[in-house]
Amino acid sequence: MANKKNFVLRMDEATFEALEKWAADEFRSINGQVEWIISRALKEAGREPRARKAEKPPDKE
């Protein structure tokens, strides 16, 4: 499993409540929803982090 970094995220109450509802609708935790949103945004922007070589399956020839 990849190491995860912890950080504090502050947002206004209305935004948090909207995020909380969205996460519940998709059966995710709030943290999981935030990770999903960021992952999707990175993919759409063409800025996905490169996978580590150890995480890639070996090439078969």
N, C-alpha and C positions, 0 to 999 in steps of 0.2 A: 504494500500500500504506500502511496506517495505521502511524504510528509506534508502536513498542512500548517499554514501560518495562522495565527490568531491576530485579530485587530478589532478595534472598536469602530462601529458604524453608527453615526447619529443621524436621525431623520425626524421629521415632524410627525406628530401623532396620527394625522389623517393618512399620510403616506404609509406609515407602519400598519395601520388598520387595513388599508387596501391591499398591502402585501400579504398580511396575515390571511385575509379572505381568499386571495388568489392561491396562496400555498395550500390552504385547506381544500379548495376546490380541486386541486391537482394531487391531493394526497401526499403532499410534501411538508417537511418542516419549513419554517421560515428560512433557516440557514440553507437548506437544500434548494429552496426557491431562489434565493439570492445567488447561489453558486450556478444554478441553471441559467438565470438571466445573464450573468456575466459571461458564462461559457458561450451562450448563443450570440451575445454582442461581439465577443472576440472573433467568433467564427465568421459572422457577417462582415466584420471589418477586415478580414483576412489577417488577423493578428493572433491566431491560435498559438499557444506555446508549442514548441517542438517536443515531440515525445522523446523520452530518454531511450537510448539504445537498448538498455536492459529491459525496457517495457515492450519493445517490439519483438514479435516472433521472429525466429531466425529464418533467413531465406533458404528455400529448398531448391536445389539445382538438380 
